[in-house]
Amino acid sequence: MAKAKHTLLVVDDEPDLVQSVVDLLRFDYRVLGAIRASEALKVMEREPVDVIMTDQRMPEMTGVELLKVLREQYPYAVRLLFTAYADIDAVTDAINQGSVYRYISKPWEPHELREVLRQAVEYHDLRTERMRLLQELQEKNQQLELANTGLRHANELKKGFIKVASHELRTPLTIVMGLCDLAKRAPDVTPQLRQWLERIFAGSLRLNERVDLMVKLLLADRFDRPLKPREVDLSGLLHRAADDVASFIEQRKQTLTLDLADNLGMIKVEPDKLHDSVVQLLVNAIKFTPDGGQICLAARRLADAAAEISVSDTGVGMDAASKANIFDPFFTRFDVSRHSSGVFEFDRRGLGLGLSVVKAFVEMHGGAIRVQSELGKGTKFTIVLPVQTPLAANGDPVN
């Protein structure tokens, strides 16, 4: 389809001049004419006009006065003023009051008039496109704001659900665990009943651990609460993490070696988060290493003084496909037949949340975690924590 012509309105109290402009430009533009200001205003009311050309000296209203009115009512129409008088005051008024695009002296050369109109039309199209883009941007911003409002509302609902659900789950668990512990100490409990109570208590304990793990994962994105780091002895923190899994190591008849550099010194972290991360990596190593296998917890300072913590094992390892997804929530590798509620039993897989939590906690400290593994030859997880102070959600340093 042919492109629609731009509409030009010519206003002059001399009908012959208006007609001459119509004849001159009819092939290039859709040209409308008016011989007085009131007629021009009526044309503007009923017709979309791109460019307005008006004479300065007219009855009823001067060109400057007309352009001033049009500027207020039709701001996106390009305005041109022409007159046979070299009147600098009229030009000044046209610029100040009517915001004219160009001033044209009569008589004009046809090619000069065509060039002025070509530039005016281009200017009109640029402003129209700018207006369209701004309007589109405003609409997109409004849509984005609505979407953000919905997300904020959904996030608040999620947080509320997490709080309510964790409370509703923990309360009966606390009761069950307390009653089991009380019943086990009763003097007349038979060995068989005591065994059942111990199994109930152990199952409740595992369920409580799962609730804690899920809540940690779901709340790990709460970056509105900045970290609360403090200086802690890194070596001491790692020894405590190793002590927490010592009973599991003993039951699996494994060997846990600590290879900690002498210069680890102090590190500024939120201790609970780093401790939980190291414990989770150690538990993973225990679960995926056969009985009697070797596990190593190592730490050193890098050349830039960053802290590097690694947990390696001689376990079953993993294939490339599993490595690519190992930090995804709920990923337990592709063999779901191994799923179990066990905490440390060989090759038993839980909910697939532990490593997601570790990754979230490490990244909250500005650090990174990577994995190296080969199927049948073991796995090594490495945490690197930078020396620089981590940033809160708003970009401010965390003190």
N, C-alpha and C positions, 0 to 999 in steps of 0.2 A: 504494500500500500504506500502511496505517495505521502510524504511527510506533510502535515497540515501547515498552512501558511500562518505566520505570525500576524496578529491583528494590529493595525496602525490607525490611530484616531488623529485627524488633522482638524485643528480649530483655528478659524480665521474669519473675520467679518467680510472678507472679499470672496464671494462664491466662486469667481473665476479662478482664484489662486487655489482654492480647495480642489476644484475640478482638475486643475493642471497637475496637482500632486497625485490625485487619484489616477489620472491617465499615465503619468510617469512611472508609478510604482505598482500598477495593478497586477503585473505579471510576477512580481516578487513578494507582494504582501496582500493581505486582505485589508483594504483601505476603507475606513469610514470617515465621514465628514460632518462638521458642525460649523455654523456661522456665528454662534454666540455661546457664551459660557453656560447659560442655563440649558441649552440644547446638548452641549457636551456632557453635562452632568446626567442628563436623562439617558444618553447613549451609554455612559459608564454603568448605569444602574441595570441595564438590560443586556449588555454585551461584555464578554471578557476581553479586555484590551491589554496588549503587551507594552506598546509604546505610544505616548501621547506627545504630539507636536502642537504647540499653541503660539499664536502671535501675542506680542506684548500689548499693543495698542488696540483695544476692543471696547465697545460700549458695554454697559452693565458691570463688567468686571475685567480688570487687567489680567494679562497672562500670568503674572506673578501671583495675583490673588487666587486665580483658578488653580494654579499648581499647588499652592499652599493647602487649598481645600482637598485636592486630589491626594496630596501626600498623606493627609490624615485618614482619608477614607479608603484609599487604594495604594498602600505603601509599596507594593511590589511591582507597580507599573512604572516603567522608565519614563522620565519626564524630560522633554526638550523644549527650549524657548527660542523663537526667532523674531526678529524685528528689523525694520529698515533704519532704525535710529541707533546710532552708536552711543547708547546711553549706558554709561558705566554704572550709574545708580540702579538701573533696572537689572543689569547683570548681577550686581552685588545682592540685590533683594532676591533675585531668582535663586541664587546659591544658598543664601541664608534662610529664606522662608520656604522656598519650593523644592529645595534639594534637587536642582536640575542636573541631569547627567552631562548635557552639553548646551552651549549657546551658539546659535546659528544666525549669521547676518544675512539679511536680504539685500540684493538678490543673491541667490546661491547658484553654484555650478551643479548640474545634475550628478556628475560623478562624485562631487564632494558630498552632496546630500546622501547618495547611496552608501558611501563609505561611513558616514556618521551613523546612519540607520543600521548598517551591518554591525558596527561596534555596539550600538545600543541593544540590538537583539541578542548579541552574544552575552552582553552584560546581564540582560534580563534572564537568559537561560541559566547563566551561572548562579544568579541569586535564587532562581526557582529551584535549581538542583540542590543548592545549599539548604534552602528551606525544607525541601523534601527529606534530605539526609538528617537534618536536625530533628524533624518531626519523627522520622523513623527511629532515631537514636532515643528520643524521649519515650517512644512507645516501647522500645526494647528495655530501656531502664525501668519503666513501670512494670513490665513483665518480670524483669529480673528481681525487682523489689518485692513483687508478689510472691515469686518463687522463694526468695530468701526468707520472707515472712513465714511461708509455709514450712520451710526447712527448720527455722528457729522454733516454730510451734511443735513440729515433729520431734525435734531434739529435746525440747522440754518434756514432751510426753515420754520419750525414751528414757530420759533420766529419772522421771517419776516412776516409770515402770520398773527400772532397775532397782530403785530404792525399795519400792513396795515388794517386788518379787524376792529380793535378797532377804528382806525382813521376814516375809512369810515362809521362806525356806529355812532360814536359820533358827527361827523360834522353835518349831517342832523338833528340829535336829538337836538343839540344845537340851530340850526336855528329854528326848530319847537317850542321848549320850549321858546325861546326868543320872537318869534312872538306871541305866545299865551299869554305870560305875557304882552306884549305891547298891544295886542288887548283887553285884559280884562280891561285895564285901560282907554280905549277910552270912552268918555262921552256918546256916542250915542249907546252903546252896550245894546241890549235887554236882559232881564233876561234869556230867553231861550238860546240865543246865548252865554251869559256868562257861562251858565251851560255847554254848549257843549265845550266851550274853556277850562273850568276847567277840564272836562273829558279828553280832548285831552292832556292837560298839565300833568294830573295825569298818563295817560297811557304812555306818553313819559318819565316821571320820572321813572316809574317802569321799562321800557325798558332800560333806562340808568343804573339803578341799576343792572339789569341782565347782561349787558355788563361788568360793573365793576367786578361783581362776577365771571364771566367766565374768564376774563383776569387774575384776582387774582389766580384762580385755575390753569390755564394753565402756569402761570409764577411762581407758587409756587415752582417748581423744579429747579429754577435758583439759585442753591447753589454756582455758581461761584461768586455771589455777596454776601459777608459775611453780617451777621446782623450788624446793626449799633445801638447797645444798648446804653442806657444811664440810669442813675439813675433817677427814677421817684417815686413819692409818690403813693403807690399801692392803698391806700384808695381813694385818689383823682381820680385816673384813673377809679376805679370802680363806684364812684359816677357819673362821667361824662357819663359812659356807661349807667347807670340807667336813667339819665336825657334824653339821646337820645331816649329812648323808652317810656318815660313818657306819650306822647300823645297817643300812642297805648294802653297803660294800661288804660288810662282814657276812651277811646272810647269803650273798651271791658269791662269796669266796673270791672276790676280785681284789686287785691291788690298786690303790689310789696313790699316785706320786705327786708331790708338790714341788714344782720347780720355780721358785720365786726369787727374782733378783734381789740383791742386797740393797739396791738404791731405789726401791719402789716409793718409799717415803709417803707423804700425805697426798690425798686427792680430794678435790672439792666436788662432791656428788650428793645426791639424796640417798643415804646409805641403804634404806630398805629396798629401793628399786634396784640398785646394783646387786645387793645381796640376793634378792629373789631371782634376778637374771642369771647369776652364776649358779645358784642352786638348781634352777630349771635345766641349765645346760649339763650339769653333773648328773641329774636324774635321767635325762635323755641318754647320756653316755652309759649309765648303769643298765638301763632297760635294753639297749641295743648292743650290748657286749655280752658274749657268752660267759657262763660261770667260769671263774678263774682268769678272766681277761684283765687287760691292763688299761688304766685310765690315768690321764695326766692333767693336772691343773697347773698352768704355767702363767707367769706374768713378767713383764719387763718394761723398761722405758725406751721409747724410740729416740731417734736422733733429735727430733723436735720436742722431746720431753713428753710426748703423748703417752698414755698408758695403754699397753696391749695386754689383753687377758685372753687366754686360749684354753679350751677344753678339748682334749683329743682322746680317742679310744681305739682299741683294736677290734671293734665290733663288726657288724654285718655291712656297714656302709650303705650307700644308696646309689641308684642310677641317676643319669643326667636329668631325666624327666622329673624325678622326685626333688632333686636339688633346686630345680627352677621354681618349684611351688612350696618349698619347705616352710617358708615364713607366712604363707597364706592362712588365714583363720580357718579352722576346722579341717585342714588338710592332714591326713594321716597316712600318706602315701597311697598308692593305687590298689593295694591288697587289703581290702576292708575285713577279710576273714581274721586278721590279727587283732581286731579291736577287742579291748578288754578294759575292765575297770581297775586293773592292777596298777599299783603305784610304781613298782620297780622290777616286776617280773620280766624275764627275758622276752624281748620282741613283742611285748604287749602294748597296744596303742590306745590312748585315751581319746579325748575330744579334739585333739589337734589345735589346742589354744595356747599351749605353753610357749612355743617359739614366736608366735604372734605377739604375745605379751613382752617377751624379751626384746624383740625388735622395736616395739613401741617405746619401751623404757630407755633403751640405748639411744634412740633417735631424739628423745626428749632432752637428753644430755648433749646433743650435738654430735653424737658419735655414730659409728656404723658397725654393722656386724656382717661377716661373710662366712661361707661354709666351703670346705674342701672335703671331698669324699670320693671314694672309689668302691664300687660294689665288691663286698667280700674282704675289703682291706681296711675298713675303719673310716672314721669321720673326725674332722677337726673344725670346731667353731671358734672364730676369733672376733673379739670385741676390741675396738679402738676408740678410746675416749680422748678428745683433744684437751689441750691445756687451757685454751681460752675459755672464758666464762660463757656458759650457754645463754641463749636468749629466751625471754618469755614470749608469749603469744603476740604481744604488742610490739615486739622488736626491741624492747628495752633490756639492758643487761640484768641478769639475775644476781642479786647481791646475797 
